[in-house]
Amino acid sequence: MSQTPHPRDRLTLADTPNAVGLARLHTADVLSRWGVHSDTIETVQLLVSELATNAVRHPKEDEGHASLFSTWGRAQTFEFMLEIIGDVVRVSVWDRDARPPVLKEVGVEATGGRGIFIVAALSRRWGHHPARGTAGKVVWAEVGLVPTRQVSEDERPSHPPSRSSASTLGATRAAEADTHVTDRMLVGIRNA
């Protein structure tokens, strides 16, 4: 008896400033066609935004302060994949930077550095592993197909976000997100 393969979609984008917006639009289109609940789509879009931003921004940090025009012709690519595996949507982002993601504790005045914290807070599980057959790494996160507000208290994760370590080569379990914080993040993304 053959099993139907789970839904999977892969997209390669240039690591340019408009890539994050394109990744979000593509995510909404694909997940809508797959019949995913709109609340889950919004959460996955936020994860895609954070992971794609890291893929665009961090590999270029090592290039110094080159002019935008001097790097114009040297755009690299990154790839992201969406798939439904069992009762979760998994988003995976491959980039050329082999450094693992770092879960930072940032102050309220910080203007950045919250990306992986947001990923950890909004996902059921997340992690990373070295890319297979090429340079770089893959960072992934999973979101339940049933929106968090509809999940019973017994089903919600109870472990706090953990710092990145060697154990993230497996999986990191995310904390239950404060729904007020999550709602404010989603409103901020919608208005951006």
BARO-166117 format. One line per field, with one value per residue: x, y, z of N, C-alpha, C in turn; residue number from 0. Coordinates in Angstrom, 3 decimals, always signed. Example, Ala and Ser with C-alpha at 12.3 -4.5 7.8 and 13.67 -1.06 7.14 Angstrom:
<sites>
n_x	+13.190, +12.850
n_y	-5.690, -2.250
n_z	+7.800, +7.080
ca_x	+12.300, +13.670
ca_y	-4.500, -1.060
ca_z	+7.800, +7.140
c_x	+13.200, +12.900
c_y	-3.300, +0.030
c_z	+7.800, +7.870
num	0, 1
</sites>
This chain:
<sites>
n_x	+0.843, +0.683, +1.708, +0.417, +2.503, +3.488, +2.337, +4.561, +6.605, +9.042, +11.189, +13.511, +15.270, +16.811, +19.126, +18.140, +16.841, +14.019, +13.326, +12.307, +9.661, +8.619, +8.880, +7.074, +4.619, +4.544, +4.376, +1.824, +0.215, +0.763, +0.100, -2.577, -3.694, -3.331, -5.229, -4.811, -5.486, -6.233, -5.129, -2.965, -1.522, -0.743, +0.994, +2.986, +3.883, +5.100, +7.215, +8.578, +9.294, +11.145, +13.130, +13.877, +14.810, +17.077, +18.549, +19.024, +20.346, +22.505, +24.643, +25.892, +27.025, +29.689, +30.974, +31.811, +31.590, +30.656, +29.680, +26.275, +25.989, +28.361, +28.006, +25.901, +25.864, +26.539, +24.676, +23.554, +21.877, +19.121, +17.192, +13.886, +11.608, +8.351, +6.272, +3.812, +3.715, +2.382, +0.638, +1.625, +2.916, +5.884, +8.550, +11.494, +14.659, +17.371, +20.622, +23.784, +25.475, +27.302, +27.293, +25.636, +22.215, +21.537, +20.004, +19.099, +19.110, +17.613, +17.439, +14.655, +15.011, +16.488, +17.045, +17.065, +17.795, +15.964, +14.953, +15.361, +14.414, +11.709, +11.034, +11.445, +9.508, +7.071, +6.875, +6.200, +8.311, +11.762, +14.857, +18.191, +20.476, +23.512, +23.820, +23.142, +25.354, +26.178, +27.463, +26.756, +23.755, +20.640, +17.787, +14.968, +11.447, +8.449, +4.908, +1.759, -1.017, -3.524, -4.741, -3.139, -4.865, -6.979, -6.070, -6.067, -5.295, -3.802, -2.400, -0.573, +2.824, +5.160, +7.710, +10.291, +11.759, +14.912, +18.466, +20.582, +22.415, +24.566, +22.584, +20.600, +20.910, +19.220, +16.199, +14.512, +12.316, +9.632, +8.428, +5.212, +3.572, +2.840, -0.293, -1.058, +1.338, +2.028, -0.153, +0.321, +2.749, +1.946, +0.104, +1.859, +3.428, +1.509, +0.944, +3.277
n_y	-1.178, +2.138, +5.308, +8.598, +11.293, +13.852, +17.283, +19.567, +22.362, +24.213, +27.021, +29.137, +32.059, +35.221, +36.767, +39.437, +42.679, +42.651, +40.015, +38.909, +39.859, +38.706, +36.002, +35.823, +36.400, +34.254, +32.143, +32.596, +32.201, +29.486, +28.018, +28.725, +27.537, +24.909, +24.677, +25.498, +26.829, +30.295, +31.649, +30.031, +30.319, +33.016, +32.872, +31.158, +32.772, +34.812, +33.387, +32.651, +35.223, +35.991, +33.957, +34.155, +36.787, +36.515, +34.832, +36.526, +38.717, +37.942, +36.323, +38.315, +40.011, +39.489, +40.589, +43.130, +46.716, +47.278, +49.108, +49.405, +49.321, +48.120, +45.485, +44.721, +43.122, +40.676, +39.038, +36.438, +33.295, +31.952, +29.326, +28.268, +26.019, +24.735, +22.501, +20.031, +17.970, +15.371, +16.638, +19.218, +22.292, +22.695, +24.877, +25.393, +26.856, +27.331, +28.618, +30.121, +30.531, +28.976, +29.282, +28.595, +29.429, +31.894, +32.101, +34.900, +37.002, +39.946, +43.422, +45.641, +47.981, +47.341, +47.260, +45.137, +41.595, +39.798, +37.743, +34.816, +34.321, +34.963, +32.989, +30.703, +31.183, +31.093, +28.663, +25.109, +23.330, +23.816, +24.038, +23.375, +22.294, +21.180, +21.969, +19.583, +18.222, +20.682, +23.989, +25.734, +26.033, +24.668, +26.040, +25.304, +25.283, +24.373, +24.554, +24.024, +22.631, +23.181, +26.167, +27.927, +29.080, +27.348, +25.020, +22.670, +23.141, +20.970, +20.133, +22.081, +23.232, +23.156, +23.912, +26.332, +28.617, +27.545, +28.090, +28.161, +25.286, +22.419, +20.559, +21.482, +20.424, +18.403, +18.868, +21.745, +22.524, +24.728, +27.473, +28.049, +30.518, +33.800, +34.853, +37.508, +38.855, +37.509, +38.227, +41.015, +41.011, +39.866, +41.797, +43.930, +42.947, +42.718, +45.414, +46.347
n_z	+0.000, -0.933, +0.374, +0.371, -0.423, +1.905, +1.819, +0.256, -0.352, -2.021, -2.238, -3.806, -3.178, -3.950, -1.745, -1.093, -0.035, -0.566, -0.393, +1.983, +2.210, -0.136, +0.523, +2.650, +1.327, -0.478, +1.336, +2.512, +0.249, -0.500, +1.873, +2.168, -0.133, +0.650, +2.571, +5.212, +8.448, +8.970, +11.235, +11.859, +9.504, +9.716, +11.923, +10.917, +8.829, +10.301, +11.466, +9.114, +8.265, +10.277, +10.093, +7.382, +7.330, +8.942, +7.237, +5.101, +6.261, +8.122, +6.847, +5.385, +7.220, +7.712, +5.598, +6.006, +5.802, +3.144, +0.239, -0.815, -3.577, -4.394, -3.690, -5.162, -7.535, -6.475, -5.247, -3.172, -2.688, -0.812, +0.588, +1.208, +2.747, +2.927, +4.638, +5.413, +8.054, +9.525, +12.190, +12.044, +10.631, +9.021, +8.696, +6.969, +6.641, +4.579, +4.629, +3.662, +5.793, +8.227, +10.957, +14.038, +14.965, +17.470, +20.542, +22.029, +24.943, +25.037, +25.811, +26.530, +25.144, +22.938, +19.415, +17.748, +17.331, +18.358, +16.855, +16.869, +19.410, +19.085, +17.222, +18.833, +20.791, +19.418, +18.129, +18.159, +18.244, +17.494, +15.709, +14.473, +11.908, +10.314, +6.841, +4.323, +2.022, +1.058, +1.782, +4.870, +6.884, +8.133, +9.464, +11.326, +12.104, +13.802, +13.661, +15.087, +13.303, +14.276, +15.506, +18.220, +20.125, +20.094, +21.135, +23.742, +27.265, +28.218, +26.006, +25.351, +25.035, +27.762, +28.445, +28.889, +26.421, +25.249, +25.486, +22.626, +21.878, +21.711, +21.763, +20.115, +17.674, +17.524, +18.579, +19.790, +22.312, +22.454, +24.461, +25.993, +24.390, +25.445, +24.807, +24.466, +23.891, +21.556, +19.905, +19.738, +18.342, +15.905, +15.030, +14.694, +12.581, +10.552, +10.164, +9.141
ca_x	+0.000, +1.508, +1.212, +0.495, +3.527, +2.939, +2.516, +5.880, +6.872, +10.392, +11.409, +14.835, +15.203, +18.044, +19.128, +17.991, +15.884, +12.621, +13.136, +11.485, +8.270, +8.234, +8.749, +5.806, +3.517, +4.554, +3.888, +0.370, -0.388, +0.884, -0.665, -4.003, -4.063, -3.348, -6.356, -4.354, -6.249, -5.622, -4.285, -1.722, -0.791, -0.118, +2.122, +4.042, +4.439, +6.007, +8.422, +9.269, +9.901, +12.322, +14.168, +14.357, +15.603, +18.394, +19.241, +19.427, +21.195, +23.700, +25.813, +26.517, +27.691, +31.119, +31.515, +32.214, +30.661, +30.740, +28.590, +25.164, +26.220, +29.483, +27.553, +24.684, +25.987, +26.976, +23.598, +23.555, +20.509, +18.765, +16.060, +13.021, +10.683, +7.159, +5.709, +2.920, +4.158, +1.453, -0.234, +2.375, +3.522, +7.311, +9.261, +12.944, +15.377, +18.789, +21.456, +25.192, +26.208, +27.352, +27.162, +24.307, +21.425, +21.753, +18.855, +19.646, +18.264, +17.840, +16.681, +13.480, +15.440, +17.224, +16.341, +17.134, +18.287, +14.877, +14.434, +15.304, +13.520, +10.354, +10.878, +11.300, +8.265, +5.878, +6.871, +6.149, +9.705, +12.627, +16.227, +19.030, +21.450, +24.341, +23.246, +23.674, +25.841, +26.536, +27.856, +25.703, +22.917, +19.189, +17.066, +13.586, +10.491, +7.156, +3.711, +0.624, -2.062, -4.633, -4.261, -2.838, -6.024, -7.927, -5.423, -6.386, -4.179, -3.003, -1.603, +0.379, +4.153, +5.338, +9.110, +10.700, +12.728, +16.241, +19.579, +21.118, +23.560, +24.742, +21.334, +19.690, +21.016, +17.983, +15.054, +14.290, +10.894, +9.343, +7.552, +3.872, +3.661, +1.818, -1.103, -1.079, +2.578, +1.901, -1.083, +0.971, +3.732, +1.244, -0.431, +3.004, +3.821, +0.462, +1.008, +4.602
ca_y	+0.000, +3.342, +6.459, +9.867, +12.135, +15.042, +18.501, +20.181, +23.418, +24.755, +28.237, +29.745, +33.509, +35.986, +37.362, +40.878, +43.196, +42.321, +38.568, +38.574, +40.091, +37.681, +34.739, +35.894, +36.278, +32.878, +31.317, +32.758, +31.586, +28.029, +27.465, +28.913, +26.475, +23.650, +24.694, +25.747, +27.865, +31.622, +31.973, +29.273, +30.960, +34.233, +32.479, +30.652, +33.931, +35.484, +32.555, +32.814, +36.557, +35.993, +33.077, +34.717, +37.970, +36.021, +34.304, +37.666, +39.658, +37.477, +35.969, +39.523, +40.762, +39.262, +41.289, +44.480, +47.802, +47.566, +49.889, +48.646, +49.159, +47.213, +44.112, +44.550, +42.009, +39.470, +38.496, +35.001, +32.796, +31.101, +28.497, +27.863, +24.948, +24.562, +21.168, +19.567, +16.665, +15.005, +17.721, +20.474, +22.922, +22.909, +25.784, +25.190, +27.856, +27.059, +29.734, +29.772, +30.795, +27.750, +29.580, +28.252, +30.557, +32.148, +32.604, +35.986, +37.762, +41.345, +44.375, +46.239, +49.091, +46.826, +47.416, +43.882, +40.464, +39.007, +36.814, +33.428, +34.284, +34.918, +31.647, +29.771, +31.452, +30.819, +27.333, +23.945, +22.885, +24.422, +23.571, +23.610, +21.253, +21.558, +21.644, +18.329, +18.305, +22.048, +24.812, +26.446, +25.366, +24.729, +26.341, +24.895, +25.485, +23.730, +25.170, +23.119, +22.969, +23.753, +27.409, +27.841, +29.440, +26.250, +23.863, +22.574, +23.394, +19.755, +19.930, +23.167, +22.978, +23.776, +24.184, +27.657, +28.582, +27.252, +28.658, +27.306, +24.494, +21.232, +19.803, +21.976, +19.620, +17.635, +19.771, +22.563, +22.669, +26.132, +27.791, +28.520, +31.952, +34.657, +35.200, +38.967, +39.198, +36.969, +39.076, +42.296, +40.769, +39.664, +43.100, +44.706, +42.425, +43.096, +46.849, +46.697
ca_z	+0.000, -0.999, +1.113, -0.331, +0.202, +2.555, +1.017, +0.393, -1.324, -1.855, -3.018, -3.699, -3.360, -3.778, -0.405, -1.249, +0.945, -0.841, -0.279, +3.156, +1.818, -1.111, +1.257, +3.404, +0.369, -0.970, +2.446, +2.611, -0.929, -0.433, +2.993, +1.859, -1.074, +1.387, +3.504, +6.582, +9.157, +8.812, +12.395, +11.696, +8.401, +10.245, +12.769, +10.039, +8.132, +11.222, +11.536, +7.831, +8.282, +11.149, +9.564, +6.115, +7.676, +9.359, +6.056, +4.278, +6.989, +8.827, +6.035, +4.856, +8.280, +7.630, +4.442, +6.380, +5.491, +1.712, -0.327, -1.377, -5.010, -4.631, -3.486, -5.961, -8.464, -5.787, -4.419, -2.957, -2.553, +0.310, +0.199, +2.307, +2.411, +3.750, +4.509, +6.472, +8.535, +10.607, +12.644, +12.097, +9.463, +9.274, +7.807, +7.040, +5.850, +4.377, +4.198, +3.490, +7.028, +9.028, +12.392, +14.543, +15.464, +18.894, +21.281, +22.846, +25.861, +24.690, +26.609, +25.886, +24.298, +21.784, +18.141, +17.002, +18.091, +18.938, +15.859, +17.304, +20.563, +18.534, +16.658, +19.960, +21.511, +18.623, +17.524, +19.049, +18.304, +16.495, +15.814, +13.302, +11.599, +9.164, +5.533, +3.769, +0.655, +0.694, +2.929, +5.580, +7.878, +7.981, +10.701, +11.093, +13.195, +13.571, +14.224, +14.989, +12.338, +15.040, +16.119, +19.647, +20.951, +20.102, +21.733, +25.166, +28.166, +28.339, +24.790, +25.143, +25.572, +29.065, +28.693, +28.405, +25.335, +25.770, +24.739, +21.586, +22.307, +20.871, +21.734, +19.086, +16.468, +17.573, +18.568, +20.960, +22.580, +22.723, +25.574, +25.667, +24.130, +26.011, +23.634, +24.274, +23.204, +20.201, +19.161, +19.439, +17.284, +14.651, +14.617, +14.212, +11.273, +9.593, +9.895, +8.571
c_x	+0.891, +0.851, +1.379, +1.568, +2.882, +3.210, +3.871, +6.040, +8.226, +10.540, +12.816, +14.693, +16.593, +17.982, +19.183, +16.916, +14.420, +12.317, +12.217, +10.006, +7.773, +8.032, +7.437, +4.612, +3.406, +3.993, +2.374, -0.329, -0.386, +0.006, -2.168, -4.488, -4.138, -4.476, -5.975, -5.141, -5.503, -4.753, -2.941, -0.879, -0.075, +1.096, +3.283, +4.676, +5.427, +7.312, +9.250, +9.964, +11.191, +13.450, +14.739, +15.202, +16.999, +19.199, +19.757, +20.503, +22.519, +24.856, +26.568, +27.261, +29.199, +31.764, +31.959, +31.162, +30.781, +29.524, +27.511, +25.425, +27.373, +29.076, +26.352, +24.748, +26.354, +25.892, +23.718, +22.095, +20.355, +17.514, +15.187, +12.012, +9.552, +6.691, +4.775, +3.351, +3.265, +0.547, +0.494, +2.720, +4.974, +7.841, +10.746, +13.605, +16.848, +19.468, +22.912, +26.030, +26.152, +27.194, +25.757, +23.539, +21.624, +20.488, +19.378, +18.605, +18.577, +16.961, +15.538, +13.858, +16.155, +16.383, +16.380, +17.568, +17.228, +14.385, +14.294, +14.448, +12.063, +10.073, +10.642, +9.963, +7.030, +5.800, +6.733, +7.546, +10.479, +14.026, +17.008, +19.933, +22.300, +23.635, +23.909, +24.103, +26.232, +26.932, +26.625, +24.952, +21.463, +18.620, +15.608, +12.748, +9.169, +6.055, +2.571, -0.395, -3.284, -4.104, -4.130, -4.051, -7.036, -7.333, -5.737, -5.130, -3.264, -2.062, -0.527, +1.743, +4.366, +6.785, +9.478, +11.648, +14.110, +17.294, +20.057, +22.338, +23.691, +23.453, +20.376, +19.891, +19.839, +16.834, +14.996, +12.802, +10.635, +8.405, +6.161, +3.962, +2.517, +0.993, -1.177, +0.174, +2.499, +0.984, -0.448, +2.010, +3.047, +0.634, +0.690, +3.442, +2.791, +0.573, +2.322, +4.544
c_y	+1.246, +4.472, +7.704, +10.712, +13.376, +16.271, +19.150, +21.217, +24.025, +25.975, +28.753, +31.220, +34.113, +36.653, +38.896, +41.384, +42.821, +40.832, +38.195, +38.761, +39.051, +36.326, +34.705, +35.714, +34.850, +31.928, +31.388, +32.061, +30.061, +27.454, +27.646, +27.828, +25.116, +23.588, +24.897, +26.921, +29.202, +32.023, +31.260, +29.886, +32.204, +33.903, +31.979, +31.805, +34.686, +34.696, +32.690, +34.173, +36.568, +35.158, +33.605, +35.969, +37.552, +35.529, +35.428, +38.481, +39.055, +37.011, +37.189, +40.307, +40.620, +40.017, +42.704, +45.496, +48.210, +48.365, +48.960, +48.355, +48.206, +45.759, +43.779, +43.310, +40.688, +38.889, +36.978, +34.555, +32.084, +30.359, +28.255, +26.855, +24.942, +23.138, +20.889, +18.151, +16.318, +16.166, +19.060, +20.977, +23.156, +23.866, +25.562, +26.216, +27.483, +28.356, +29.295, +29.960, +29.551, +28.010, +29.246, +29.497, +30.682, +32.742, +33.623, +36.500, +39.222, +42.227, +44.981, +47.370, +48.619, +46.957, +46.158, +42.756, +39.563, +37.883, +35.388, +33.301, +34.188, +33.538, +30.639, +29.944, +31.014, +29.401, +26.247, +23.433, +23.644, +23.866, +23.930, +22.411, +21.733, +21.164, +20.372, +18.554, +19.694, +22.809, +25.398, +25.584, +25.463, +25.005, +26.030, +25.177, +24.839, +24.436, +24.178, +23.587, +23.561, +25.013, +27.264, +28.124, +28.309, +24.981, +23.854, +22.790, +22.181, +19.561, +20.982, +22.815, +23.726, +24.118, +25.558, +27.539, +28.330, +27.908, +27.655, +26.574, +23.321, +20.442, +20.296, +21.274, +18.680, +18.594, +20.532, +22.727, +24.101, +26.281, +28.134, +30.027, +32.671, +35.167, +36.702, +39.423, +38.730, +37.843, +40.411, +42.133, +40.617, +40.965, +43.957, +44.259, +42.821, +44.555, +47.271, +46.805
c_z	+0.000, -0.215, +0.266, +0.346, +0.828, +1.691, +1.311, -0.710, -1.002, -2.755, -2.750, -4.032, -3.264, -2.408, -0.482, -0.285, +0.687, -0.664, +0.875, +2.829, +0.821, -0.431, +2.042, +2.470, -0.159, +0.098, +2.553, +1.446, -0.820, +0.678, +2.806, +0.905, -0.388, +2.419, +4.957, +7.168, +9.100, +10.003, +12.306, +10.586, +8.916, +11.107, +11.915, +9.263, +9.026, +11.356, +10.258, +7.790, +9.087, +10.565, +8.243, +6.369, +8.116, +8.160, +5.168, +4.977, +7.451, +7.955, +5.513, +5.932, +8.211, +6.473, +4.767, +5.979, +4.034, +1.279, -0.876, -2.854, -5.297, -4.454, -4.357, -6.847, -7.794, -4.889, -4.367, -2.917, -1.220, -0.126, +1.419, +1.812, +3.432, +3.553, +5.676, +6.801, +9.723, +10.944, +12.750, +10.702, +9.850, +8.228, +8.049, +6.138, +5.803, +3.977, +4.206, +4.756, +7.921, +10.525, +12.867, +14.984, +16.969, +19.488, +22.275, +23.827, +25.583, +25.560, +25.822, +24.946, +23.029, +20.519, +17.294, +17.924, +18.696, +18.030, +16.347, +18.565, +20.096, +17.945, +17.781, +20.668, +20.744, +18.063, +18.590, +19.316, +17.252, +16.692, +14.571, +13.102, +10.436, +7.865, +5.014, +2.316, +0.186, +1.958, +3.606, +6.568, +7.468, +9.361, +10.410, +12.331, +12.803, +14.327, +14.049, +13.970, +13.018, +15.707, +17.628, +20.510, +21.036, +20.717, +23.220, +26.001, +28.282, +27.162, +24.589, +25.720, +26.875, +29.372, +28.154, +27.228, +25.924, +24.908, +23.712, +22.130, +21.365, +20.771, +20.659, +17.766, +16.400, +17.470, +19.862, +21.122, +23.016, +23.904, +25.080, +25.520, +24.829, +24.833, +23.412, +23.543, +21.757, +19.361, +18.796, +18.336, +15.944, +14.135, +14.055, +12.833, +10.222, +9.195, +9.245, +7.074
num	0, 1, 2, 3, 4, 5, 6, 7, 8, 9, 10, 11, 12, 13, 14, 15, 16, 17, 18, 19, 20, 21, 22, 23, 24, 25, 26, 27, 28, 29, 30, 31, 32, 33, 34, 35, 36, 37, 38, 39, 40, 41, 42, 43, 44, 45, 46, 47, 48, 49, 50, 51, 52, 53, 54, 55, 56, 57, 58, 59, 60, 61, 62, 63, 64, 65, 66, 67, 68, 69, 70, 71, 72, 73, 74, 75, 76, 77, 78, 79, 80, 81, 82, 83, 84, 85, 86, 87, 88, 89, 90, 91, 92, 93, 94, 95, 96, 97, 98, 99, 100, 101, 102, 103, 104, 105, 106, 107, 108, 109, 110, 111, 112, 113, 114, 115, 116, 117, 118, 119, 120, 121, 122, 123, 124, 125, 126, 127, 128, 129, 130, 131, 132, 133, 134, 135, 136, 137, 138, 139, 140, 141, 142, 143, 144, 145, 146, 147, 148, 149, 150, 151, 152, 153, 154, 155, 156, 157, 158, 159, 160, 161, 162, 163, 164, 165, 166, 167, 168, 169, 170, 171, 172, 173, 174, 175, 176, 177, 178, 179, 180, 181, 182, 183, 184, 185, 186, 187, 188, 189, 190, 191
</sites>
